[in-house]
Structure formats: C-alpha cells, structure tokens
Amino acid sequence: MVARRLVDSSTDVIAAVVLDAAGGLVDVSGVDQDRARELADLSRQLVERADGISVDPVEQIEVQASGGAVFAVRDARHVLVCVTRRPALPALVLYDLRHAIGELAPA
C-alpha cells in the first residue's frame, strides 16, 4: 500500500505509517509489528501536540533531529507520517507525502 511504496521508492525514507482520522493504524512499512504500534502511537502524539499549540488543525509537520527527520501530512481522512535519514530534502519528502495521501482519497 501507500506506506510500503514510500519506503520502497525513497532511499531516505526509513519507515512510514498511515493513520485514519481517529488515529487508528491503517498501514505501516519499514518496521516490525511491535515497532509499528510504537510508531503509530508516537505519530498520534505528534499530531495531537502540534494541534494543541496551533489555532487551526496542523496539516503539515516537519521535525529535524541530528540523525534524521520526521514528516507528517494529513487531510480530513488520514495522517501519513514518515521517518527519514538526515540528508532527506524536506520539500521533496513533503511533496511525496502529499501525493501519497492523495492516493488514499476515495475515487
């Protein structure tokens, strides 16, 4: 599905997770089952905390760290989060995420 395509198509994307609007795990790639639950929980917390300090719901998140980055995008139905290696280009990763989340929209 979408998470696997993101991981497979980019050398920079280490893991990806898709959540539904309620925070339920829809799809994951790049991690084992135990880590999938942890990644989903952390992704939910990231979005909740970003929303907690914003006037409007946050549609895009970028967090840079010394060893890599976390990017998230969302629409009304899904949240798509990926973890990348450090040299990932933010504009390209966010473009890929926006395109991928568009694939999740009903036809």
Chimera marker file (.cmm) of the C-alpha trace (Angstrom):
<marker_set name="trace">
<marker id="1" x="0.000" y="0.000" z="0.000" r="1" g="1" b="0" radius="0.5"/>
<marker id="2" x="0.996" y="3.649" z="0.391" r="1" g="1" b="0" radius="0.5"/>
<marker id="3" x="3.423" y="3.224" z="3.295" r="1" g="1" b="0" radius="0.5"/>
<marker id="4" x="5.331" y="0.456" z="1.524" r="1" g="1" b="0" radius="0.5"/>
<marker id="5" x="5.520" y="2.474" z="-1.701" r="1" g="1" b="0" radius="0.5"/>
<marker id="6" x="7.027" y="5.406" z="0.193" r="1" g="1" b="0" radius="0.5"/>
<marker id="7" x="9.678" y="3.252" z="1.861" r="1" g="1" b="0" radius="0.5"/>
<marker id="8" x="10.451" y="1.333" z="-1.339" r="1" g="1" b="0" radius="0.5"/>
<marker id="9" x="10.619" y="4.381" z="-3.591" r="1" g="1" b="0" radius="0.5"/>
<marker id="10" x="12.980" y="6.517" z="-1.489" r="1" g="1" b="0" radius="0.5"/>
<marker id="11" x="16.414" y="5.724" z="-0.143" r="1" g="1" b="0" radius="0.5"/>
<marker id="12" x="15.849" y="8.367" z="2.537" r="1" g="1" b="0" radius="0.5"/>
<marker id="13" x="12.533" y="7.109" z="3.972" r="1" g="1" b="0" radius="0.5"/>
<marker id="14" x="13.180" y="4.535" z="6.693" r="1" g="1" b="0" radius="0.5"/>
<marker id="15" x="9.606" y="3.924" z="7.867" r="1" g="1" b="0" radius="0.5"/>
<marker id="16" x="6.103" y="5.174" z="7.135" r="1" g="1" b="0" radius="0.5"/>
<marker id="17" x="2.746" y="4.877" z="8.860" r="1" g="1" b="0" radius="0.5"/>
<marker id="18" x="-0.805" y="5.752" z="7.821" r="1" g="1" b="0" radius="0.5"/>
<marker id="19" x="-3.438" y="6.503" z="10.453" r="1" g="1" b="0" radius="0.5"/>
<marker id="20" x="-7.135" y="7.116" z="9.958" r="1" g="1" b="0" radius="0.5"/>
<marker id="21" x="-8.751" y="10.327" z="11.211" r="1" g="1" b="0" radius="0.5"/>
<marker id="22" x="-9.441" y="8.699" z="14.593" r="1" g="1" b="0" radius="0.5"/>
<marker id="23" x="-5.795" y="7.671" z="14.983" r="1" g="1" b="0" radius="0.5"/>
<marker id="24" x="-6.241" y="4.006" z="14.086" r="1" g="1" b="0" radius="0.5"/>
<marker id="25" x="-3.414" y="2.222" z="12.310" r="1" g="1" b="0" radius="0.5"/>
<marker id="26" x="-4.201" y="1.715" z="8.608" r="1" g="1" b="0" radius="0.5"/>
<marker id="27" x="-0.839" y="0.850" z="7.059" r="1" g="1" b="0" radius="0.5"/>
<marker id="28" x="2.819" y="0.672" z="8.076" r="1" g="1" b="0" radius="0.5"/>
<marker id="29" x="6.118" y="-0.227" z="6.447" r="1" g="1" b="0" radius="0.5"/>
<marker id="30" x="9.772" y="-0.325" z="7.416" r="1" g="1" b="0" radius="0.5"/>
<marker id="31" x="9.323" y="-1.591" z="10.983" r="1" g="1" b="0" radius="0.5"/>
<marker id="32" x="8.290" y="-4.840" z="12.672" r="1" g="1" b="0" radius="0.5"/>
<marker id="33" x="4.882" y="-5.285" z="14.324" r="1" g="1" b="0" radius="0.5"/>
<marker id="34" x="5.944" y="-4.095" z="17.794" r="1" g="1" b="0" radius="0.5"/>
<marker id="35" x="7.647" y="-1.011" z="16.390" r="1" g="1" b="0" radius="0.5"/>
<marker id="36" x="4.613" y="-0.387" z="14.161" r="1" g="1" b="0" radius="0.5"/>
<marker id="37" x="2.408" y="0.148" z="17.214" r="1" g="1" b="0" radius="0.5"/>
<marker id="38" x="5.041" y="2.402" z="18.779" r="1" g="1" b="0" radius="0.5"/>
<marker id="39" x="5.407" y="4.428" z="15.567" r="1" g="1" b="0" radius="0.5"/>
<marker id="40" x="1.628" y="4.787" z="15.313" r="1" g="1" b="0" radius="0.5"/>
<marker id="41" x="1.378" y="5.948" z="18.946" r="1" g="1" b="0" radius="0.5"/>
<marker id="42" x="4.200" y="8.460" z="18.538" r="1" g="1" b="0" radius="0.5"/>
<marker id="43" x="2.652" y="9.727" z="15.298" r="1" g="1" b="0" radius="0.5"/>
<marker id="44" x="-0.681" y="10.278" z="17.046" r="1" g="1" b="0" radius="0.5"/>
<marker id="45" x="1.053" y="12.156" z="19.863" r="1" g="1" b="0" radius="0.5"/>
<marker id="46" x="2.993" y="14.326" z="17.407" r="1" g="1" b="0" radius="0.5"/>
<marker id="47" x="-0.175" y="15.442" z="15.635" r="1" g="1" b="0" radius="0.5"/>
<marker id="48" x="-2.103" y="15.938" z="18.881" r="1" g="1" b="0" radius="0.5"/>
<marker id="49" x="0.651" y="18.085" z="20.374" r="1" g="1" b="0" radius="0.5"/>
<marker id="50" x="1.048" y="20.130" z="17.211" r="1" g="1" b="0" radius="0.5"/>
<marker id="51" x="-2.705" y="20.741" z="17.197" r="1" g="1" b="0" radius="0.5"/>
<marker id="52" x="-2.561" y="21.669" z="20.875" r="1" g="1" b="0" radius="0.5"/>
<marker id="53" x="-0.368" y="24.677" z="20.181" r="1" g="1" b="0" radius="0.5"/>
<marker id="54" x="-1.991" y="25.773" z="16.935" r="1" g="1" b="0" radius="0.5"/>
<marker id="55" x="-5.163" y="27.761" z="16.366" r="1" g="1" b="0" radius="0.5"/>
<marker id="56" x="-6.124" y="25.571" z="13.377" r="1" g="1" b="0" radius="0.5"/>
<marker id="57" x="-5.528" y="21.856" z="12.830" r="1" g="1" b="0" radius="0.5"/>
<marker id="58" x="-1.965" y="21.336" z="11.600" r="1" g="1" b="0" radius="0.5"/>
<marker id="59" x="-1.791" y="19.964" z="8.061" r="1" g="1" b="0" radius="0.5"/>
<marker id="60" x="1.966" y="19.538" z="7.787" r="1" g="1" b="0" radius="0.5"/>
<marker id="61" x="4.721" y="18.826" z="10.324" r="1" g="1" b="0" radius="0.5"/>
<marker id="62" x="8.488" y="18.675" z="9.973" r="1" g="1" b="0" radius="0.5"/>
<marker id="63" x="10.783" y="17.747" z="12.864" r="1" g="1" b="0" radius="0.5"/>
<marker id="64" x="14.539" y="17.695" z="12.265" r="1" g="1" b="0" radius="0.5"/>
<marker id="65" x="16.886" y="15.799" z="14.570" r="1" g="1" b="0" radius="0.5"/>
<marker id="66" x="20.599" y="15.076" z="14.434" r="1" g="1" b="0" radius="0.5"/>
<marker id="67" x="20.124" y="11.602" z="12.941" r="1" g="1" b="0" radius="0.5"/>
<marker id="68" x="17.137" y="12.189" z="10.699" r="1" g="1" b="0" radius="0.5"/>
<marker id="69" x="13.717" y="13.757" z="10.472" r="1" g="1" b="0" radius="0.5"/>
<marker id="70" x="10.009" y="13.083" z="10.883" r="1" g="1" b="0" radius="0.5"/>
<marker id="71" x="7.487" y="14.458" z="8.421" r="1" g="1" b="0" radius="0.5"/>
<marker id="72" x="3.701" y="14.314" z="8.639" r="1" g="1" b="0" radius="0.5"/>
<marker id="73" x="0.848" y="15.439" z="6.436" r="1" g="1" b="0" radius="0.5"/>
<marker id="74" x="-2.853" y="14.977" z="6.866" r="1" g="1" b="0" radius="0.5"/>
<marker id="75" x="-6.179" y="15.526" z="5.261" r="1" g="1" b="0" radius="0.5"/>
<marker id="76" x="-9.709" y="15.025" z="6.588" r="1" g="1" b="0" radius="0.5"/>
<marker id="77" x="-9.408" y="11.220" z="6.460" r="1" g="1" b="0" radius="0.5"/>
<marker id="78" x="-5.760" y="10.276" z="7.080" r="1" g="1" b="0" radius="0.5"/>
<marker id="79" x="-2.450" y="11.145" z="8.667" r="1" g="1" b="0" radius="0.5"/>
<marker id="80" x="0.697" y="10.000" z="6.862" r="1" g="1" b="0" radius="0.5"/>
<marker id="81" x="3.976" y="10.080" z="8.794" r="1" g="1" b="0" radius="0.5"/>
<marker id="82" x="7.449" y="9.056" z="7.698" r="1" g="1" b="0" radius="0.5"/>
<marker id="83" x="10.866" y="8.840" z="9.325" r="1" g="1" b="0" radius="0.5"/>
<marker id="84" x="13.852" y="9.742" z="7.154" r="1" g="1" b="0" radius="0.5"/>
<marker id="85" x="17.609" y="9.696" z="7.195" r="1" g="1" b="0" radius="0.5"/>
<marker id="86" x="19.307" y="13.043" z="7.807" r="1" g="1" b="0" radius="0.5"/>
<marker id="87" x="20.089" y="14.070" z="4.206" r="1" g="1" b="0" radius="0.5"/>
<marker id="88" x="16.445" y="13.937" z="3.071" r="1" g="1" b="0" radius="0.5"/>
<marker id="89" x="15.271" y="17.050" z="1.229" r="1" g="1" b="0" radius="0.5"/>
<marker id="90" x="12.223" y="18.383" z="3.119" r="1" g="1" b="0" radius="0.5"/>
<marker id="91" x="10.462" y="19.836" z="0.073" r="1" g="1" b="0" radius="0.5"/>
<marker id="92" x="10.769" y="16.549" z="-1.805" r="1" g="1" b="0" radius="0.5"/>
<marker id="93" x="9.645" y="14.416" z="1.136" r="1" g="1" b="0" radius="0.5"/>
<marker id="94" x="6.621" y="16.638" z="1.779" r="1" g="1" b="0" radius="0.5"/>
<marker id="95" x="5.746" y="16.585" z="-1.929" r="1" g="1" b="0" radius="0.5"/>
<marker id="96" x="5.891" y="12.767" z="-1.901" r="1" g="1" b="0" radius="0.5"/>
<marker id="97" x="3.741" y="12.624" z="1.245" r="1" g="1" b="0" radius="0.5"/>
<marker id="98" x="1.120" y="14.969" z="-0.220" r="1" g="1" b="0" radius="0.5"/>
<marker id="99" x="0.994" y="12.894" z="-3.393" r="1" g="1" b="0" radius="0.5"/>
<marker id="100" x="0.718" y="9.652" z="-1.400" r="1" g="1" b="0" radius="0.5"/>
<marker id="101" x="-2.048" y="10.902" z="0.878" r="1" g="1" b="0" radius="0.5"/>
<marker id="102" x="-3.941" y="11.942" z="-2.231" r="1" g="1" b="0" radius="0.5"/>
<marker id="103" x="-3.883" y="8.285" z="-3.322" r="1" g="1" b="0" radius="0.5"/>
<marker id="104" x="-5.807" y="7.393" z="-0.162" r="1" g="1" b="0" radius="0.5"/>
<marker id="105" x="-8.770" y="9.609" z="-1.086" r="1" g="1" b="0" radius="0.5"/>
<marker id="106" x="-11.845" y="7.759" z="-2.342" r="1" g="1" b="0" radius="0.5"/>
<marker id="107" x="-12.229" y="7.756" z="-6.116" r="1" g="1" b="0" radius="0.5"/>
<link id1="1" id2="2" r="1" g="1" b="0" radius="0.2"/>
<link id1="2" id2="3" r="1" g="1" b="0" radius="0.2"/>
<link id1="3" id2="4" r="1" g="1" b="0" radius="0.2"/>
<link id1="4" id2="5" r="1" g="1" b="0" radius="0.2"/>
<link id1="5" id2="6" r="1" g="1" b="0" radius="0.2"/>
<link id1="6" id2="7" r="1" g="1" b="0" radius="0.2"/>
<link id1="7" id2="8" r="1" g="1" b="0" radius="0.2"/>
<link id1="8" id2="9" r="1" g="1" b="0" radius="0.2"/>
<link id1="9" id2="10" r="1" g="1" b="0" radius="0.2"/>
<link id1="10" id2="11" r="1" g="1" b="0" radius="0.2"/>
<link id1="11" id2="12" r="1" g="1" b="0" radius="0.2"/>
<link id1="12" id2="13" r="1" g="1" b="0" radius="0.2"/>
<link id1="13" id2="14" r="1" g="1" b="0" radius="0.2"/>
<link id1="14" id2="15" r="1" g="1" b="0" radius="0.2"/>
<link id1="15" id2="16" r="1" g="1" b="0" radius="0.2"/>
<link id1="16" id2="17" r="1" g="1" b="0" radius="0.2"/>
<link id1="17" id2="18" r="1" g="1" b="0" radius="0.2"/>
<link id1="18" id2="19" r="1" g="1" b="0" radius="0.2"/>
<link id1="19" id2="20" r="1" g="1" b="0" radius="0.2"/>
<link id1="20" id2="21" r="1" g="1" b="0" radius="0.2"/>
<link id1="21" id2="22" r="1" g="1" b="0" radius="0.2"/>
<link id1="22" id2="23" r="1" g="1" b="0" radius="0.2"/>
<link id1="23" id2="24" r="1" g="1" b="0" radius="0.2"/>
<link id1="24" id2="25" r="1" g="1" b="0" radius="0.2"/>
<link id1="25" id2="26" r="1" g="1" b="0" radius="0.2"/>
<link id1="26" id2="27" r="1" g="1" b="0" radius="0.2"/>
<link id1="27" id2="28" r="1" g="1" b="0" radius="0.2"/>
<link id1="28" id2="29" r="1" g="1" b="0" radius="0.2"/>
<link id1="29" id2="30" r="1" g="1" b="0" radius="0.2"/>
<link id1="30" id2="31" r="1" g="1" b="0" radius="0.2"/>
<link id1="31" id2="32" r="1" g="1" b="0" radius="0.2"/>
<link id1="32" id2="33" r="1" g="1" b="0" radius="0.2"/>
<link id1="33" id2="34" r="1" g="1" b="0" radius="0.2"/>
<link id1="34" id2="35" r="1" g="1" b="0" radius="0.2"/>
<link id1="35" id2="36" r="1" g="1" b="0" radius="0.2"/>
<link id1="36" id2="37" r="1" g="1" b="0" radius="0.2"/>
<link id1="37" id2="38" r="1" g="1" b="0" radius="0.2"/>
<link id1="38" id2="39" r="1" g="1" b="0" radius="0.2"/>
<link id1="39" id2="40" r="1" g="1" b="0" radius="0.2"/>
<link id1="40" id2="41" r="1" g="1" b="0" radius="0.2"/>
<link id1="41" id2="42" r="1" g="1" b="0" radius="0.2"/>
<link id1="42" id2="43" r="1" g="1" b="0" radius="0.2"/>
<link id1="43" id2="44" r="1" g="1" b="0" radius="0.2"/>
<link id1="44" id2="45" r="1" g="1" b="0" radius="0.2"/>
<link id1="45" id2="46" r="1" g="1" b="0" radius="0.2"/>
<link id1="46" id2="47" r="1" g="1" b="0" radius="0.2"/>
<link id1="47" id2="48" r="1" g="1" b="0" radius="0.2"/>
<link id1="48" id2="49" r="1" g="1" b="0" radius="0.2"/>
<link id1="49" id2="50" r="1" g="1" b="0" radius="0.2"/>
<link id1="50" id2="51" r="1" g="1" b="0" radius="0.2"/>
<link id1="51" id2="52" r="1" g="1" b="0" radius="0.2"/>
<link id1="52" id2="53" r="1" g="1" b="0" radius="0.2"/>
<link id1="53" id2="54" r="1" g="1" b="0" radius="0.2"/>
<link id1="54" id2="55" r="1" g="1" b="0" radius="0.2"/>
<link id1="55" id2="56" r="1" g="1" b="0" radius="0.2"/>
<link id1="56" id2="57" r="1" g="1" b="0" radius="0.2"/>
<link id1="57" id2="58" r="1" g="1" b="0" radius="0.2"/>
<link id1="58" id2="59" r="1" g="1" b="0" radius="0.2"/>
<link id1="59" id2="60" r="1" g="1" b="0" radius="0.2"/>
<link id1="60" id2="61" r="1" g="1" b="0" radius="0.2"/>
<link id1="61" id2="62" r="1" g="1" b="0" radius="0.2"/>
<link id1="62" id2="63" r="1" g="1" b="0" radius="0.2"/>
<link id1="63" id2="64" r="1" g="1" b="0" radius="0.2"/>
<link id1="64" id2="65" r="1" g="1" b="0" radius="0.2"/>
<link id1="65" id2="66" r="1" g="1" b="0" radius="0.2"/>
<link id1="66" id2="67" r="1" g="1" b="0" radius="0.2"/>
<link id1="67" id2="68" r="1" g="1" b="0" radius="0.2"/>
<link id1="68" id2="69" r="1" g="1" b="0" radius="0.2"/>
<link id1="69" id2="70" r="1" g="1" b="0" radius="0.2"/>
<link id1="70" id2="71" r="1" g="1" b="0" radius="0.2"/>
<link id1="71" id2="72" r="1" g="1" b="0" radius="0.2"/>
<link id1="72" id2="73" r="1" g="1" b="0" radius="0.2"/>
<link id1="73" id2="74" r="1" g="1" b="0" radius="0.2"/>
<link id1="74" id2="75" r="1" g="1" b="0" radius="0.2"/>
<link id1="75" id2="76" r="1" g="1" b="0" radius="0.2"/>
<link id1="76" id2="77" r="1" g="1" b="0" radius="0.2"/>
<link id1="77" id2="78" r="1" g="1" b="0" radius="0.2"/>
<link id1="78" id2="79" r="1" g="1" b="0" radius="0.2"/>
<link id1="79" id2="80" r="1" g="1" b="0" radius="0.2"/>
<link id1="80" id2="81" r="1" g="1" b="0" radius="0.2"/>
<link id1="81" id2="82" r="1" g="1" b="0" radius="0.2"/>
<link id1="82" id2="83" r="1" g="1" b="0" radius="0.2"/>
<link id1="83" id2="84" r="1" g="1" b="0" radius="0.2"/>
<link id1="84" id2="85" r="1" g="1" b="0" radius="0.2"/>
<link id1="85" id2="86" r="1" g="1" b="0" radius="0.2"/>
<link id1="86" id2="87" r="1" g="1" b="0" radius="0.2"/>
<link id1="87" id2="88" r="1" g="1" b="0" radius="0.2"/>
<link id1="88" id2="89" r="1" g="1" b="0" radius="0.2"/>
<link id1="89" id2="90" r="1" g="1" b="0" radius="0.2"/>
<link id1="90" id2="91" r="1" g="1" b="0" radius="0.2"/>
<link id1="91" id2="92" r="1" g="1" b="0" radius="0.2"/>
<link id1="92" id2="93" r="1" g="1" b="0" radius="0.2"/>
<link id1="93" id2="94" r="1" g="1" b="0" radius="0.2"/>
<link id1="94" id2="95" r="1" g="1" b="0" radius="0.2"/>
<link id1="95" id2="96" r="1" g="1" b="0" radius="0.2"/>
<link id1="96" id2="97" r="1" g="1" b="0" radius="0.2"/>
<link id1="97" id2="98" r="1" g="1" b="0" radius="0.2"/>
<link id1="98" id2="99" r="1" g="1" b="0" radius="0.2"/>
<link id1="99" id2="100" r="1" g="1" b="0" radius="0.2"/>
<link id1="100" id2="101" r="1" g="1" b="0" radius="0.2"/>
<link id1="101" id2="102" r="1" g="1" b="0" radius="0.2"/>
<link id1="102" id2="103" r="1" g="1" b="0" radius="0.2"/>
<link id1="103" id2="104" r="1" g="1" b="0" radius="0.2"/>
<link id1="104" id2="105" r="1" g="1" b="0" radius="0.2"/>
<link id1="105" id2="106" r="1" g="1" b="0" radius="0.2"/>
<link id1="106" id2="107" r="1" g="1" b="0" radius="0.2"/>
</marker_set>
